[in-house]
Amino acid sequence: MPDVLVIVPPDLAEGFRLAGARVRPAADPAAARGILLEAVNDPEAGIVVLADTYYPALEPATRQRLERQHRPVVVPIPTRAVLSPEERRRAELQELIRRAIGLRVVLGGRPGRGS
């Protein structure tokens, strides 16, 4: 059976451990990237569950490599507060644009909100 690894912030690690997962806590995106690259080069790795807050911090070349390879499968999971429907649509559209043109485009929020 393929190995499953969960990479999440330290405050979420215990919950995944209690659920029986093998967990590597990462304090920040740089630490998560290092753990992820170790897992990608491990022939036993099957699935890597990665906090969605860390995935956007990966370099475009690393994300492309992860999308092209068959193993391990990297699955970003939501770990932040629930998004509003508007924020969810914006995030989905941004990801579609990134995949289509290879660039991350930041879509602004409502005028006057500074986003």
KOLPA-931990 format. One record per atom (N, C-alpha, C, O): residue number from 0; residue in three letters; chain; z, x, y. Coordinates in steps of 0.1 Angstrom, whole numbers, m for minus. Layout:
REC	num	residu	chaine	Z	X	Y
REC	NUM	Ala	A	Z	X	Y
...
This chain:
REC	num	residu	chaine	Z	X	Y
REC	0	Met	A	0	8	m12
REC	0	Met	A	0	0	0
REC	0	Met	A	0	9	12
REC	0	Met	A	8	19	13
REC	1	Pro	A	m8	6	22
REC	1	Pro	A	m9	14	35
REC	1	Pro	A	4	14	42
REC	1	Pro	A	12	4	42
REC	2	Asp	A	7	25	48
REC	2	Asp	A	19	27	56
REC	2	Asp	A	18	19	69
REC	2	Asp	A	7	19	75
REC	3	Val	A	29	13	74
REC	3	Val	A	29	6	87
REC	3	Val	A	39	13	96
REC	3	Val	A	50	15	92
REC	4	Leu	A	35	15	108
REC	4	Leu	A	43	22	118
REC	4	Leu	A	44	14	130
REC	4	Leu	A	33	9	135
REC	5	Val	A	55	12	136
REC	5	Val	A	57	4	149
REC	5	Val	A	61	14	160
REC	5	Val	A	71	21	158
REC	6	Ile	A	54	14	171
REC	6	Ile	A	57	22	182
REC	6	Ile	A	60	13	194
REC	6	Ile	A	51	7	199
REC	7	Val	A	73	13	198
REC	7	Val	A	77	4	208
REC	7	Val	A	88	11	217
REC	7	Val	A	93	21	213
REC	8	Pro	A	91	5	229
REC	8	Pro	A	102	11	237
REC	8	Pro	A	115	11	229
REC	8	Pro	A	117	2	220
REC	9	Pro	A	124	20	232
REC	9	Pro	A	137	21	225
REC	9	Pro	A	145	8	224
REC	9	Pro	A	151	5	214
REC	10	Asp	A	144	0	235
REC	10	Asp	A	152	m13	235
REC	10	Asp	A	147	m23	225
REC	10	Asp	A	154	m33	222
REC	11	Leu	A	135	m22	220
REC	11	Leu	A	129	m31	210
REC	11	Leu	A	129	m25	196
REC	11	Leu	A	127	m33	187
REC	12	Ala	A	132	m13	195
REC	12	Ala	A	131	m6	182
REC	12	Ala	A	140	m12	171
REC	12	Ala	A	136	m14	160
REC	13	Glu	A	153	m15	175
REC	13	Glu	A	162	m20	165
REC	13	Glu	A	158	m33	159
REC	13	Glu	A	160	m35	147
REC	14	Gly	A	153	m42	167
REC	14	Gly	A	148	m55	162
REC	14	Gly	A	137	m53	151
REC	14	Gly	A	137	m60	141
REC	15	Phe	A	128	m44	153
REC	15	Phe	A	118	m41	143
REC	15	Phe	A	124	m34	131
REC	15	Phe	A	120	m37	119
REC	16	Arg	A	134	m25	133
REC	16	Arg	A	140	m19	121
REC	16	Arg	A	148	m30	113
REC	16	Arg	A	147	m29	101
REC	17	Leu	A	154	m39	120
REC	17	Leu	A	161	m50	112
REC	17	Leu	A	152	m58	104
REC	17	Leu	A	155	m64	94
REC	18	Ala	A	139	m59	109
REC	18	Ala	A	129	m66	102
REC	18	Ala	A	123	m58	90
REC	18	Ala	A	115	m63	83
REC	19	Gly	A	127	m46	89
REC	19	Gly	A	123	m37	78
REC	19	Gly	A	111	m28	81
REC	19	Gly	A	106	m22	72
REC	20	Ala	A	107	m27	94
REC	20	Ala	A	96	m19	97
REC	20	Ala	A	100	m4	99
REC	20	Ala	A	112	m1	102
REC	21	Arg	A	91	5	97
REC	21	Arg	A	93	19	101
REC	21	Arg	A	90	20	115
REC	21	Arg	A	79	17	120
REC	22	Val	A	99	25	123
REC	22	Val	A	98	24	138
REC	22	Val	A	99	38	144
REC	22	Val	A	108	46	139
REC	23	Arg	A	91	41	154
REC	23	Arg	A	92	53	162
REC	23	Arg	A	93	49	176
REC	23	Arg	A	83	45	182
REC	24	Pro	A	105	49	182
REC	24	Pro	A	107	45	196
REC	24	Pro	A	100	55	205
REC	24	Pro	A	100	67	203
REC	25	Ala	A	94	50	216
REC	25	Ala	A	88	58	226
REC	25	Ala	A	93	54	240
REC	25	Ala	A	92	42	243
REC	26	Ala	A	98	64	247
REC	26	Ala	A	104	60	260
REC	26	Ala	A	94	58	271
REC	26	Ala	A	97	51	281
REC	27	Asp	A	82	63	269
REC	27	Asp	A	72	61	279
REC	27	Asp	A	58	62	273
REC	27	Asp	A	57	65	261
REC	28	Pro	A	47	59	280
REC	28	Pro	A	34	59	275
REC	28	Pro	A	30	73	269
REC	28	Pro	A	23	74	259
REC	29	Ala	A	34	84	276
REC	29	Ala	A	31	97	271
REC	29	Ala	A	37	100	257
REC	29	Ala	A	30	105	248
REC	30	Ala	A	49	96	255
REC	30	Ala	A	56	97	242
REC	30	Ala	A	49	89	232
REC	30	Ala	A	47	93	220
REC	31	Ala	A	45	77	236
REC	31	Ala	A	38	68	226
REC	31	Ala	A	25	74	222
REC	31	Ala	A	21	73	210
REC	32	Arg	A	18	79	232
REC	32	Arg	A	5	86	229
REC	32	Arg	A	7	97	218
REC	32	Arg	A	m1	98	209
REC	33	Gly	A	17	105	220
REC	33	Gly	A	19	116	211
REC	33	Gly	A	22	111	197
REC	33	Gly	A	17	116	187
REC	34	Ile	A	30	101	196
REC	34	Ile	A	34	95	183
REC	34	Ile	A	21	89	177
REC	34	Ile	A	19	90	165
REC	35	Leu	A	13	82	185
REC	35	Leu	A	1	75	180
REC	35	Leu	A	m9	86	175
REC	35	Leu	A	m15	84	164
REC	36	Leu	A	m11	97	182
REC	36	Leu	A	m20	107	177
REC	36	Leu	A	m15	113	164
REC	36	Leu	A	m24	117	156
REC	37	Glu	A	m2	115	162
REC	37	Glu	A	3	120	150
REC	37	Glu	A	m1	110	138
REC	37	Glu	A	m6	114	128
REC	38	Ala	A	1	97	141
REC	38	Ala	A	m2	87	131
REC	38	Ala	A	m17	86	128
REC	38	Ala	A	m21	85	116
REC	39	Val	A	m25	88	138
REC	39	Val	A	m40	87	136
REC	39	Val	A	m44	98	127
REC	39	Val	A	m54	97	119
REC	40	Asn	A	m38	110	128
REC	40	Asn	A	m42	121	120
REC	40	Asn	A	m35	122	106
REC	40	Asn	A	m37	131	98
REC	41	Asp	A	m26	112	103
REC	41	Asp	A	m19	111	90
REC	41	Asp	A	m28	103	80
REC	41	Asp	A	m30	91	83
REC	42	Pro	A	m32	109	69
REC	42	Pro	A	m40	102	60
REC	42	Pro	A	m33	90	53
REC	42	Pro	A	m40	82	47
REC	43	Glu	A	m20	90	53
REC	43	Glu	A	m13	79	47
REC	43	Glu	A	m11	67	57
REC	43	Glu	A	m8	56	52
REC	44	Ala	A	m14	69	69
REC	44	Ala	A	m12	58	79
REC	44	Ala	A	m22	47	77
REC	44	Ala	A	m34	49	75
REC	45	Gly	A	m18	34	77
REC	45	Gly	A	m26	23	74
REC	45	Gly	A	m27	14	87
REC	45	Gly	A	m38	10	91
REC	46	Ile	A	m16	10	92
REC	46	Ile	A	m15	2	104
REC	46	Ile	A	m5	7	113
REC	46	Ile	A	6	11	110
REC	47	Val	A	m9	8	126
REC	47	Val	A	0	12	137
REC	47	Val	A	1	1	146
REC	47	Val	A	m8	m4	152
REC	48	Val	A	14	m4	148
REC	48	Val	A	16	m15	157
REC	48	Val	A	21	m8	170
REC	48	Val	A	31	m1	170
REC	49	Leu	A	14	m11	181
REC	49	Leu	A	17	m4	194
REC	49	Leu	A	21	m14	205
REC	49	Leu	A	14	m24	206
REC	50	Ala	A	31	m11	212
REC	50	Ala	A	35	m20	223
REC	50	Ala	A	23	m21	233
REC	50	Ala	A	17	m11	236
REC	51	Asp	A	20	m33	237
REC	51	Asp	A	8	m35	246
REC	51	Asp	A	10	m28	259
REC	51	Asp	A	0	m26	266
REC	52	Thr	A	22	m25	263
REC	52	Thr	A	24	m18	276
REC	52	Thr	A	19	m4	275
REC	52	Thr	A	17	3	285
REC	53	Tyr	A	18	2	263
REC	53	Tyr	A	14	16	261
REC	53	Tyr	A	m1	17	259
REC	53	Tyr	A	m7	27	263
REC	54	Tyr	A	m7	7	254
REC	54	Tyr	A	m22	8	251
REC	54	Tyr	A	m30	11	263
REC	54	Tyr	A	m39	19	262
REC	55	Pro	A	m28	4	274
REC	55	Pro	A	m37	7	286
REC	55	Pro	A	m35	21	291
REC	55	Pro	A	m44	26	298
REC	56	Ala	A	m24	28	288
REC	56	Ala	A	m22	41	293
REC	56	Ala	A	m30	52	285
REC	56	Ala	A	m31	63	289
REC	57	Leu	A	m36	48	274
REC	57	Leu	A	m44	57	266
REC	57	Leu	A	m57	60	273
REC	57	Leu	A	m62	52	280
REC	58	Glu	A	m61	72	272
REC	58	Glu	A	m74	76	278
REC	58	Glu	A	m85	68	272
REC	58	Glu	A	m84	64	260
REC	59	Pro	A	m96	65	279
REC	59	Pro	A	m107	58	274
REC	59	Pro	A	m113	64	261
REC	59	Pro	A	m116	56	252
REC	60	Ala	A	m114	77	260
REC	60	Ala	A	m119	83	248
REC	60	Ala	A	m110	80	236
REC	60	Ala	A	m115	78	225
REC	61	Thr	A	m97	80	238
REC	61	Thr	A	m88	77	227
REC	61	Thr	A	m89	63	223
REC	61	Thr	A	m89	60	211
REC	62	Arg	A	m90	54	232
REC	62	Arg	A	m92	39	229
REC	62	Arg	A	m105	37	221
REC	62	Arg	A	m105	30	211
REC	63	Gln	A	m116	44	225
REC	63	Gln	A	m129	42	219
REC	63	Gln	A	m128	48	204
REC	63	Gln	A	m133	42	195
REC	64	Arg	A	m121	59	203
REC	64	Arg	A	m119	65	189
REC	64	Arg	A	m112	55	180
REC	64	Arg	A	m115	53	169
REC	65	Leu	A	m101	49	186
REC	65	Leu	A	m93	39	178
REC	65	Leu	A	m101	27	174
REC	65	Leu	A	m100	22	163
REC	66	Glu	A	m110	22	183
REC	66	Glu	A	m118	11	180
REC	66	Glu	A	m129	13	170
REC	66	Glu	A	m133	4	163
REC	67	Arg	A	m133	26	169
REC	67	Arg	A	m144	29	160
REC	67	Arg	A	m139	33	146
REC	67	Arg	A	m146	30	136
REC	68	Gln	A	m127	38	144
REC	68	Gln	A	m122	42	131
REC	68	Gln	A	m117	30	123
REC	68	Gln	A	m113	20	128
REC	69	His	A	m117	32	110
REC	69	His	A	m113	22	101
REC	69	His	A	m98	23	97
REC	69	His	A	m92	13	94
REC	70	Arg	A	m93	35	98
REC	70	Arg	A	m79	37	94
REC	70	Arg	A	m73	48	102
REC	70	Arg	A	m79	58	103
REC	71	Pro	A	m61	46	108
REC	71	Pro	A	m53	34	107
REC	71	Pro	A	m58	24	117
REC	71	Pro	A	m65	27	127
REC	72	Val	A	m55	12	114
REC	72	Val	A	m58	1	123
REC	72	Val	A	m47	0	134
REC	72	Val	A	m35	0	130
REC	73	Val	A	m50	1	146
REC	73	Val	A	m41	1	157
REC	73	Val	A	m40	m13	163
REC	73	Val	A	m51	m18	168
REC	74	Val	A	m29	m20	163
REC	74	Val	A	m27	m33	167
REC	74	Val	A	m17	m34	179
REC	74	Val	A	m5	m32	177
REC	75	Pro	A	m23	m36	191
REC	75	Pro	A	m13	m38	202
REC	75	Pro	A	m6	m51	201
REC	75	Pro	A	m12	m62	198
REC	76	Ile	A	7	m51	203
REC	76	Ile	A	15	m64	203
REC	76	Ile	A	21	m66	216
REC	76	Ile	A	25	m57	223
REC	77	Pro	A	22	m79	220
REC	77	Pro	A	29	m82	233
REC	77	Pro	A	44	m79	233
REC	77	Pro	A	51	m83	224
REC	78	Thr	A	48	m71	243
REC	78	Thr	A	62	m68	244
REC	78	Thr	A	68	m71	257
REC	78	Thr	A	80	m69	259
REC	79	Arg	A	60	m76	266
REC	79	Arg	A	65	m79	280
REC	79	Arg	A	67	m94	281
REC	79	Arg	A	64	m101	272
REC	80	Ala	A	71	m97	293
REC	80	Ala	A	73	m112	296
REC	80	Ala	A	60	m120	293
REC	80	Ala	A	49	m114	294
REC	81	Val	A	62	m132	290
REC	81	Val	A	51	m141	288
REC	81	Val	A	42	m142	300
REC	81	Val	A	48	m144	311
REC	82	Leu	A	29	m141	299
REC	82	Leu	A	20	m142	310
REC	82	Leu	A	17	m157	313
REC	82	Leu	A	17	m165	304
REC	83	Ser	A	15	m159	326
REC	83	Ser	A	10	m173	329
REC	83	Ser	A	m4	m174	324
REC	83	Ser	A	m11	m164	322
REC	84	Pro	A	m9	m187	323
REC	84	Pro	A	m23	m188	319
REC	84	Pro	A	m33	m181	328
REC	84	Pro	A	m43	m175	323
REC	85	Glu	A	m30	m181	341
REC	85	Glu	A	m39	m173	350
REC	85	Glu	A	m39	m158	347
REC	85	Glu	A	m50	m152	347
REC	86	Glu	A	m27	m153	345
REC	86	Glu	A	m26	m138	342
REC	86	Glu	A	m32	m135	329
REC	86	Glu	A	m39	m125	327
REC	87	Arg	A	m31	m144	319
REC	87	Arg	A	m37	m142	306
REC	87	Arg	A	m52	m142	307
REC	87	Arg	A	m59	m133	301
REC	88	Arg	A	m58	m152	314
REC	88	Arg	A	m72	m152	316
REC	88	Arg	A	m77	m139	323
REC	88	Arg	A	m88	m134	319
REC	89	Arg	A	m70	m135	333
REC	89	Arg	A	m74	m123	340
REC	89	Arg	A	m74	m111	331
REC	89	Arg	A	m83	m103	331
REC	90	Ala	A	m63	m109	323
REC	90	Ala	A	m62	m98	314
REC	90	Ala	A	m73	m99	303
REC	90	Ala	A	m79	m88	300
REC	91	Glu	A	m76	m110	298
REC	91	Glu	A	m87	m112	288
REC	91	Glu	A	m100	m108	294
REC	91	Glu	A	m108	m101	288
REC	92	Leu	A	m103	m113	306
REC	92	Leu	A	m116	m110	313
REC	92	Leu	A	m117	m95	316
REC	92	Leu	A	m127	m89	314
REC	93	Gln	A	m106	m89	320
REC	93	Gln	A	m106	m74	323
REC	93	Gln	A	m109	m66	310
REC	93	Gln	A	m117	m57	310
REC	94	Glu	A	m103	m71	299
REC	94	Glu	A	m106	m64	286
REC	94	Glu	A	m120	m66	282
REC	94	Glu	A	m127	m56	277
REC	95	Leu	A	m126	m78	283
REC	95	Leu	A	m140	m80	280
REC	95	Leu	A	m149	m71	289
REC	95	Leu	A	m159	m65	283
REC	96	Ile	A	m146	m70	301
REC	96	Ile	A	m154	m61	310
REC	96	Ile	A	m153	m47	306
REC	96	Ile	A	m163	m40	305
REC	97	Arg	A	m141	m43	303
REC	97	Arg	A	m139	m29	299
REC	97	Arg	A	m147	m26	286
REC	97	Arg	A	m153	m15	285
REC	98	Arg	A	m147	m35	277
REC	98	Arg	A	m155	m32	264
REC	98	Arg	A	m170	m33	267
REC	98	Arg	A	m177	m25	260
REC	99	Ala	A	m174	m41	276
REC	99	Ala	A	m188	m43	278
REC	99	Ala	A	m194	m31	286
REC	99	Ala	A	m205	m26	283
REC	100	Ile	A	m187	m26	296
REC	100	Ile	A	m193	m16	305
REC	100	Ile	A	m185	m2	304
REC	100	Ile	A	m190	8	309
REC	101	Gly	A	m174	m2	296
REC	101	Gly	A	m167	10	294
REC	101	Gly	A	m158	15	306
REC	101	Gly	A	m153	26	306
REC	102	Leu	A	m156	6	316
REC	102	Leu	A	m148	9	327
REC	102	Leu	A	m137	m2	328
REC	102	Leu	A	m140	m14	326
REC	103	Arg	A	m125	2	332
REC	103	Arg	A	m115	m8	335
REC	103	Arg	A	m116	m13	349
REC	103	Arg	A	m115	m5	358
REC	104	Val	A	m118	m26	350
REC	104	Val	A	m120	m32	363
REC	104	Val	A	m107	m40	366
REC	104	Val	A	m103	m48	357
REC	105	Val	A	m101	m38	378
REC	105	Val	A	m89	m45	381
REC	105	Val	A	m93	m57	389
REC	105	Val	A	m98	m56	400
REC	106	Leu	A	m90	m69	384
REC	106	Leu	A	m93	m81	391
REC	106	Leu	A	m81	m85	400
REC	106	Leu	A	m70	m86	395
REC	107	Gly	A	m83	m88	412
REC	107	Gly	A	m72	m91	422
REC	107	Gly	A	m66	m105	419
REC	107	Gly	A	m73	m113	413
REC	108	Gly	A	m54	m106	424
REC	108	Gly	A	m47	m119	423
REC	108	Gly	A	m51	m128	436
REC	108	Gly	A	m61	m125	442
REC	109	Arg	A	m42	m137	439
REC	109	Arg	A	m44	m145	450
REC	109	Arg	A	m43	m137	463
REC	109	Arg	A	m35	m128	464
REC	110	Pro	A	m51	m140	473
REC	110	Pro	A	m50	m133	486
REC	110	Pro	A	m35	m134	492
REC	110	Pro	A	m29	m145	491
REC	111	Gly	A	m31	m123	497
REC	111	Gly	A	m18	m123	503
REC	111	Gly	A	m6	m120	494
REC	111	Gly	A	5	m118	498
REC	112	Arg	A	m9	m118	481
REC	112	Arg	A	1	m115	471
REC	112	Arg	A	2	m100	468
REC	112	Arg	A	11	m95	462
REC	113	Gly	A	m8	m93	473
REC	113	Gly	A	m8	m78	471
REC	113	Gly	A	m12	m74	457
REC	113	Gly	A	m10	m63	453
REC	114	Ser	A	m19	m83	450
REC	114	Ser	A	m23	m79	436
REC	114	Ser	A	m38	m78	435
REC	114	Ser	A	m43	m75	424
